[in-house]
Amino acid sequence: MKAERLNFKRMKDHFLEIVQIDSLSMKEREVALFLQKELEALGATVEFDTAGEQVGGEIGNLIARIKGSEAKRPPLLLSAHMDTVVPGEGIRPICEGDIIRSDGTTILGGDDKSGISIIMEVLRSLKEQKAAHGDLEIVFTICEEFGLVGAKHLDMSQLNAKFGLVLDCDHAEFLFTKAPASDRMEFTVHGLEAHAGVCPEEGISAIQIAAEAISRMKLGRIDEETTANIGIIQGGAAVNIVPKTVFVRGESRSHNKDKLETQTQHMRTCFQEAAQKYSIELKGKRRTGRIEEKVWRDYNLFNLPQDSLIVQTVLKAAQTCGYQVQTNATGGGCDANILNEKGITVPNLGTGMHQIHTVNEWLNFKEMSQSAEVVHEVVKQFGL
């Protein structure tokens, strides 16, 4: 049996409006205040935590509460993030039937404003239909694209929900119940500067050390559970100077903790061994390349059991709506990693966004509408 239909035109209009509000990471204030007004008009209480102050952003995470009509039901969290990646200023969406694209000069912002618009439409429809549900807690985070830092600084004392749903992934037919852990790495490669034309033998090239290290690394798809990437290289001063310093940033991810530790150690070892290969004798003193490193766990993995209350509620809600939704694993991280780590059981439902983080980003509005119906039904069924 199909769930009561939502106002899809209103949802599309809302999405088209908010993607045109610039909200790069750390600069979410305008869209946050826009959403605050909308939520308060629906009867929600809204406040912002101090995450913005802690990370140097314009505003904190938005936390809203809507009182349910059935107090015996457990509270439910709905979450999406407000920030977008670059180039994300001056977005001009183009509608081609059910496909919404950017104009090719910017991203679209479906990541994650499609999730926000779904939540807002579900809340409006629940109120209009006077649908029975438990208490709802809404969290729109900042700085997700900067390493989930908004969620990391979320004031958990303001939340009561033990279960929730994040809307921040691609295909609407997937409920992501597994996501990897990730290590971040920053390497500073120290060489020795010298004039490249007059006395190159008196220098140690930091670029050469970095190239040696990276060329020896296993990168990309390591196995079915593990990936690794070097994403940023910065260094050098001029073409006629043997480069003294190079900065390299990378990551490793895995659904398996032991494999993650092995891959991270492999990347560290490649740098250390490469540095030791390059040395010179200068004024009676042996000079060798050197590595400074910073390695930290960016977020932990989550792996939700199939019989989890929220997982089963989503699957049953999808069936009620006439859709097939399957549990799946993703290779990406999102706020769900942090929320699960902080004690709220949260899978991630796709919203129809595609080719995200590129100027070719597009949104399948049929998929977005499907997700909205499922979320609407989840809220009505949760805790029964």
Backbone torsions as a table, in degrees:
resi	resn	phi	psi	omega
1	MET	NA	131.2	179.7
2	LYS	-71.6	142.1	174.1
3	ALA	-72.0	163.1	175.7
4	GLU	-57.4	135.4	-176.1
5	ARG	-71.9	148.8	176.4
6	LEU	-94.6	173.4	178.1
7	ASN	-89.1	88.6	-173.5
8	PHE	-69.1	-32.0	177.3
9	LYS	-63.6	-42.8	178.6
10	ARG	-62.9	-40.8	179.4
11	MET	-64.5	-42.3	178.7
12	LYS	-64.1	-44.3	179.4
13	ASP	-60.6	-39.8	179.1
14	HIS	-64.1	-44.8	179.1
15	PHE	-61.0	-46.5	-179.4
16	LEU	-61.9	-31.0	179.0
17	GLU	-73.8	-48.0	-172.4
18	ILE	-76.3	-23.8	176.8
19	VAL	-69.3	-17.9	178.7
20	GLN	-90.7	2.6	172.2
21	ILE	-95.8	111.2	-178.5
22	ASP	-57.7	134.7	179.9
23	SER	-154.7	55.7	173.4
24	LEU	-59.0	157.2	177.8
25	SER	-52.6	134.6	-177.2
26	MET	81.9	-6.5	-176.5
27	LYS	-128.0	48.0	-173.9
28	GLU	-95.6	4.3	-171.7
29	ARG	-56.2	-47.1	-174.1
30	GLU	-63.1	-46.5	-179.6
31	VAL	-70.2	-33.4	179.1
32	ALA	-63.6	-43.6	179.3
33	LEU	-68.8	-34.7	175.6
34	PHE	-60.7	-46.2	-179.3
35	LEU	-70.1	-33.3	177.0
36	GLN	-58.8	-46.2	179.3
37	LYS	-61.5	-42.5	179.8
38	GLU	-63.8	-42.9	-178.7
39	LEU	-68.0	-41.5	178.8
40	GLU	-65.2	-31.8	176.6
41	ALA	-66.7	-23.0	177.3
42	LEU	-89.6	2.2	178.2
43	GLY	94.1	8.7	-179.9
44	ALA	-80.5	149.9	167.3
45	THR	-91.5	134.3	-173.1
46	VAL	-129.7	137.2	172.7
47	GLU	-147.5	166.7	178.6
48	PHE	-119.4	136.9	177.2
49	ASP	-83.7	-172.2	-174.3
50	THR	-95.2	14.2	-177.1
51	ALA	-58.7	-37.9	-179.9
52	GLY	-60.6	-43.0	178.4
53	GLU	-64.3	-37.7	-176.3
54	GLN	-71.0	-29.3	-177.3
55	VAL	-107.5	-1.0	178.8
56	GLY	83.3	24.8	178.8
57	GLY	-95.1	178.7	-177.0
58	GLU	-76.5	-27.8	-172.2
59	ILE	-158.4	161.0	-179.0
60	GLY	-89.6	-175.4	174.1
61	ASN	-65.2	138.6	176.4
62	LEU	-85.5	126.8	178.3
63	ILE	-123.3	119.0	-178.3
64	ALA	-123.5	152.4	178.7
65	ARG	-132.5	134.9	174.9
66	ILE	-123.0	123.2	-178.0
67	LYS	-70.1	132.9	178.9
68	GLY	-83.6	164.8	178.6
69	SER	-87.7	-12.3	-178.5
70	GLU	-127.0	97.5	-172.3
71	ALA	-66.6	-21.2	-178.3
72	LYS	-73.6	-18.9	-179.8
73	ARG	-75.8	147.4	176.5
74	PRO	-70.6	149.5	178.5
75	PRO	-67.7	154.6	-178.9
76	LEU	-128.3	134.8	177.6
77	LEU	-97.3	134.6	171.0
78	LEU	-121.1	132.4	-171.9
79	SER	-143.8	146.4	172.0
80	ALA	-153.2	167.9	-179.7
81	HIS	-110.5	149.5	-173.4
82	MET	-90.8	-22.2	-172.8
83	ASP	-85.4	158.8	176.5
84	THR	-128.9	165.6	177.0
85	VAL	-87.4	173.1	173.0
86	VAL	-88.2	155.0	-8.2
87	PRO	-78.6	116.0	-173.1
88	GLY	-130.8	27.6	177.1
89	GLU	-114.3	139.3	-178.7
90	GLY	71.7	37.1	-178.7
91	ILE	-67.9	133.1	177.1
92	ARG	-125.6	96.6	-177.4
93	PRO	-70.7	147.8	178.0
94	ILE	-123.2	124.5	-179.9
95	CYS	-97.2	128.3	174.1
96	GLU	-127.9	81.3	-173.6
97	GLY	67.4	-121.9	179.4
98	ASP	-89.0	3.0	178.4
99	ILE	-104.5	127.2	177.3
100	ILE	-115.4	125.8	-176.7
101	ARG	-122.7	166.3	166.0
102	SER	-81.6	171.1	177.7
103	ASP	-83.8	8.2	176.7
104	GLY	92.4	-6.4	178.2
105	THR	-103.1	-15.1	179.3
106	THR	-138.9	172.1	165.2
107	ILE	-66.3	172.5	174.7
108	LEU	-90.7	-41.1	-177.4
109	GLY	97.4	11.0	172.9
110	GLY	-59.7	-26.5	173.1
111	ASP	-94.3	92.1	14.1
112	ASP	-133.6	32.6	-177.7
113	LYS	-73.7	-16.0	170.6
114	SER	-64.6	-41.1	177.5
115	GLY	-64.2	-40.1	178.4
116	ILE	-63.0	-46.5	-177.6
117	SER	-66.5	-33.9	175.0
118	ILE	-61.5	-49.6	-178.7
119	ILE	-60.4	-44.0	-178.5
120	MET	-64.2	-39.6	179.2
121	GLU	-68.4	-38.4	176.7
122	VAL	-61.4	-43.4	-179.5
123	LEU	-64.9	-41.3	179.2
124	ARG	-63.7	-44.6	-177.5
125	SER	-67.7	-38.3	177.1
126	LEU	-59.1	-41.9	-179.5
127	LYS	-68.2	-44.9	-178.9
128	GLU	-62.7	-38.8	-176.7
129	GLN	-87.2	-4.0	-176.8
130	LYS	52.1	41.2	-176.9
131	ALA	-72.6	141.9	178.4
132	ALA	-75.0	136.5	176.9
133	HIS	-165.2	166.2	176.1
134	GLY	-84.4	-175.0	178.3
135	ASP	-61.8	142.2	178.1
136	LEU	-117.6	137.5	173.8
137	GLU	-118.8	125.7	-177.1
138	ILE	-111.1	128.0	176.3
139	VAL	-126.1	117.5	171.7
140	PHE	-108.8	110.9	-172.1
141	THR	-89.3	160.7	172.3
142	ILE	-100.5	161.6	164.3
143	CYS	53.5	32.8	174.3
144	GLU	-63.3	-39.0	-176.5
145	GLU	-73.4	-9.0	177.4
146	PHE	-96.3	22.3	-179.9
147	GLY	101.7	31.2	175.9
148	LEU	62.8	26.1	-171.2
149	VAL	-71.8	-26.1	175.0
150	GLY	-63.2	-48.6	178.2
151	ALA	-64.1	-35.9	179.3
152	LYS	-63.1	-30.1	-179.4
153	HIS	-102.5	11.4	179.6
154	LEU	-63.3	134.2	179.0
155	ASP	-78.2	95.1	-175.3
156	MET	-69.0	-18.0	179.5
157	SER	-66.2	-16.2	-179.8
158	GLN	-90.3	0.8	-177.4
159	LEU	-116.7	142.7	176.7
160	ASN	-112.5	-18.9	-175.3
161	ALA	-64.3	141.3	174.0
162	LYS	-107.9	-7.2	177.7
163	PHE	-135.2	151.1	179.4
164	GLY	-165.2	-175.5	-177.9
165	LEU	-144.3	124.7	172.7
166	VAL	-97.7	138.9	178.1
167	LEU	-114.5	94.1	-172.6
168	ASP	-163.6	54.8	175.9
169	CYS	-154.4	-176.1	-168.1
170	ASP	-86.0	-86.2	-168.4
171	HIS	-69.4	130.8	-175.6
172	ALA	-71.2	-16.7	-179.2
173	GLU	-85.0	3.7	-179.6
174	PHE	-116.8	134.7	168.9
175	LEU	-109.7	112.2	-174.6
176	PHE	-85.8	114.1	-177.4
177	THR	-109.4	-2.1	178.6
178	LYS	-134.3	133.4	176.9
179	ALA	-145.6	149.8	-173.8
180	PRO	-79.1	164.9	165.4
181	ALA	-87.3	158.6	-178.4
182	SER	-139.4	137.5	170.8
183	ASP	-106.1	137.5	172.5
184	ARG	-103.6	145.4	-178.3
185	MET	-134.5	136.0	172.4
186	GLU	-127.7	123.4	179.9
187	PHE	-117.2	129.6	170.5
188	THR	-107.0	114.4	-177.9
189	VAL	-94.5	121.2	-179.3
190	HIS	-105.8	121.9	172.5
191	GLY	-113.5	-142.6	179.7
192	LEU	-143.9	123.7	-176.4
193	GLU	-78.3	148.6	176.7
194	ALA	-160.9	163.7	176.9
195	HIS	-71.3	124.9	-173.3
196	ALA	-71.3	-20.7	-179.6
197	GLY	-101.7	-30.4	-175.1
198	VAL	-90.5	-47.3	-175.0
199	CYS	-145.0	58.3	-178.2
200	PRO	-61.3	-26.2	179.8
201	GLU	-67.3	-12.7	177.4
202	GLU	-92.6	4.8	-179.8
203	GLY	-115.3	161.5	172.0
204	ILE	-125.0	119.0	-174.8
205	SER	-79.4	114.5	175.4
206	ALA	-64.8	-32.3	177.9
207	ILE	-66.0	-40.3	179.5
208	GLN	-65.1	-40.1	176.9
209	ILE	-61.9	-47.0	-179.4
210	ALA	-61.7	-41.8	179.7
211	ALA	-63.3	-41.2	178.0
212	GLU	-60.5	-46.3	-178.3
213	ALA	-62.9	-48.6	-175.3
214	ILE	-67.4	-36.2	-179.0
215	SER	-65.0	-22.7	-179.1
216	ARG	-91.6	-7.4	-174.5
217	MET	-81.5	145.9	166.0
218	LYS	-83.9	117.4	-176.7
219	LEU	-131.2	168.1	-178.8
220	GLY	82.0	-137.4	178.8
221	ARG	-81.8	110.1	-179.9
222	ILE	-83.0	-48.1	172.8
223	ASP	-157.1	-169.2	-174.7
224	GLU	-67.0	-14.9	-177.6
225	GLU	-112.9	-10.8	-164.9
226	THR	-133.2	137.4	174.1
227	THR	-135.0	162.8	176.9
228	ALA	-153.0	151.2	-176.7
229	ASN	-153.8	142.3	165.0
230	ILE	-103.0	118.6	-170.4
231	GLY	-110.2	-22.6	-175.9
232	ILE	-139.0	130.8	172.6
233	ILE	-132.2	126.9	179.4
234	GLN	-137.1	133.7	177.5
235	GLY	169.1	174.5	-179.2
236	GLY	87.4	149.6	-178.7
237	ALA	-117.1	-38.1	-179.3
238	ALA	-161.8	160.0	-177.1
239	VAL	-70.6	-17.4	-179.6
240	ASN	-103.4	18.2	177.1
241	ILE	-124.5	125.8	171.2
242	VAL	-61.4	121.5	-170.5
243	PRO	-68.1	131.7	-177.4
244	LYS	-85.4	-35.7	-171.1
245	THR	-139.1	139.6	173.7
246	VAL	-136.3	136.3	175.7
247	PHE	-105.9	131.2	-179.3
248	VAL	-129.7	133.6	178.7
249	ARG	-126.7	137.4	-178.8
250	GLY	-152.1	-175.8	-178.8
251	GLU	-151.6	160.2	167.6
252	SER	-134.2	147.8	179.9
253	ARG	-138.1	147.0	173.9
254	SER	-162.0	151.4	172.0
255	HIS	-82.4	-4.4	-177.6
256	ASN	-121.8	121.3	-175.0
257	LYS	-61.3	-41.2	-179.4
258	ASP	-65.7	-41.0	178.4
259	LYS	-65.5	-36.3	178.1
260	LEU	-64.1	-46.5	179.4
261	GLU	-62.1	-38.8	179.1
262	THR	-64.8	-44.1	-178.6
263	GLN	-67.2	-43.0	179.4
264	THR	-62.2	-44.2	179.2
265	GLN	-64.3	-37.5	177.2
266	HIS	-58.8	-44.3	-178.6
267	MET	-68.0	-38.8	176.9
268	ARG	-63.6	-43.3	-178.5
269	THR	-64.0	-38.7	178.8
270	CYS	-58.2	-41.0	178.7
271	PHE	-69.3	-45.1	-177.5
272	GLN	-64.1	-42.1	-179.5
273	GLU	-69.1	-37.3	179.0
274	ALA	-64.4	-41.5	-178.9
275	ALA	-61.9	-37.9	-177.7
276	GLN	-70.8	-18.3	-179.5
277	LYS	-75.4	-20.5	-173.9
278	TYR	-110.2	111.7	179.6
279	SER	-150.4	155.8	177.8
280	ILE	-140.2	159.4	172.4
281	GLU	-99.1	119.7	-176.4
282	LEU	-135.3	115.7	-180.0
283	LYS	55.2	42.9	176.6
284	GLY	76.4	9.9	-178.1
285	LYS	-126.7	135.7	178.2
286	ARG	-81.0	122.8	178.1
287	ARG	-113.1	133.4	-176.2
288	THR	-131.6	150.5	174.3
289	GLY	-59.6	154.8	-175.4
290	ARG	-142.7	146.5	-179.5
291	ILE	-120.3	129.0	164.2
292	GLU	-103.6	136.5	-177.8
293	GLU	-135.2	147.5	170.4
294	LYS	-128.0	122.1	-178.2
295	VAL	-131.1	128.3	179.7
296	TRP	-147.1	156.5	176.7
297	ARG	-79.5	113.6	-176.9
298	ASP	-74.7	-44.0	173.9
299	TYR	-160.6	158.3	-179.3
300	ASN	-94.2	160.6	179.1
301	LEU	-75.2	162.2	166.5
302	PHE	-135.8	149.3	-177.5
303	ASN	-147.8	93.7	-173.6
304	LEU	-83.8	136.4	177.6
305	PRO	-67.6	150.1	-178.7
306	GLN	-61.8	-30.4	-177.2
307	ASP	-89.0	9.3	176.0
308	SER	-58.4	143.9	-177.4
309	LEU	-55.8	-46.2	-176.1
310	ILE	-71.5	-36.3	178.2
311	VAL	-63.5	-47.9	-179.9
312	GLN	-64.6	-35.5	178.5
313	THR	-65.0	-42.7	179.2
314	VAL	-64.1	-44.6	-178.5
315	LEU	-64.0	-40.6	178.7
316	LYS	-69.6	-38.4	178.4
317	ALA	-63.2	-42.2	178.4
318	ALA	-61.5	-42.5	178.5
319	GLN	-63.3	-40.9	177.1
320	THR	-59.3	-37.2	-179.3
321	CYS	-81.4	-6.1	179.2
322	GLY	87.2	22.0	-178.6
323	TYR	-116.1	155.7	173.0
324	GLN	-102.0	114.8	175.2
325	VAL	-119.7	130.3	-178.4
326	GLN	-116.1	145.3	173.2
327	THR	-74.4	148.2	-175.6
328	ASN	-154.7	171.0	175.2
329	ALA	-109.2	144.8	177.1
330	THR	-117.7	155.0	176.2
331	GLY	-93.2	-2.6	-177.5
332	GLY	-100.1	160.4	174.0
333	GLY	-104.6	154.9	178.0
334	CYS	-155.4	-177.5	-179.0
335	ASP	-58.4	-24.4	178.8
336	ALA	-60.4	-34.1	177.0
337	ASN	-58.2	-43.8	-176.8
338	ILE	-73.5	-43.8	-178.3
339	LEU	-63.2	-39.9	176.5
340	ASN	-64.0	-41.1	178.4
341	GLU	-62.3	-31.5	-178.3
342	LYS	-89.2	3.9	171.0
343	GLY	105.7	4.9	175.6
344	ILE	-106.2	122.5	-178.7
345	THR	-76.7	113.3	-168.9
346	VAL	-140.8	112.4	167.5
347	PRO	-86.6	176.6	-176.3
348	ASN	-124.4	118.2	-178.7
349	LEU	-99.8	134.4	178.5
350	GLY	-67.6	155.0	-176.0
351	THR	-124.6	0.5	-179.9
352	GLY	96.8	8.6	177.3
353	MET	-79.6	144.3	-177.3
354	HIS	-142.9	150.0	-178.8
355	GLN	51.5	43.5	-178.4
356	ILE	-66.0	160.2	-179.2
357	HIS	66.2	20.1	175.3
358	THR	-135.7	162.6	177.3
359	VAL	-75.3	-3.8	175.6
360	ASN	-95.3	10.5	-177.4
361	GLU	-57.8	141.9	176.8
362	TRP	-147.0	160.4	-177.0
363	LEU	-126.6	130.8	174.1
364	ASN	-91.1	106.6	-174.0
365	PHE	-68.1	-26.4	175.2
366	LYS	-62.9	-41.8	177.6
367	GLU	-66.8	-41.5	178.2
368	MET	-60.3	-41.3	179.4
369	SER	-65.7	-38.8	177.0
370	GLN	-60.1	-46.8	179.6
371	SER	-61.1	-39.3	179.3
372	ALA	-62.1	-42.9	177.8
373	GLU	-62.0	-42.6	-179.1
374	VAL	-64.7	-45.3	179.9
375	VAL	-63.1	-41.2	177.1
376	HIS	-56.9	-44.2	-179.0
377	GLU	-72.4	-35.1	176.6
378	VAL	-58.2	-46.0	-179.2
379	VAL	-62.0	-39.5	-179.0
380	LYS	-71.4	-30.8	-176.9
381	GLN	-91.4	-24.8	-170.4
382	PHE	-61.2	127.4	176.6
383	GLY	87.2	2.0	178.7
384	LEU	-74.4	NA	NA
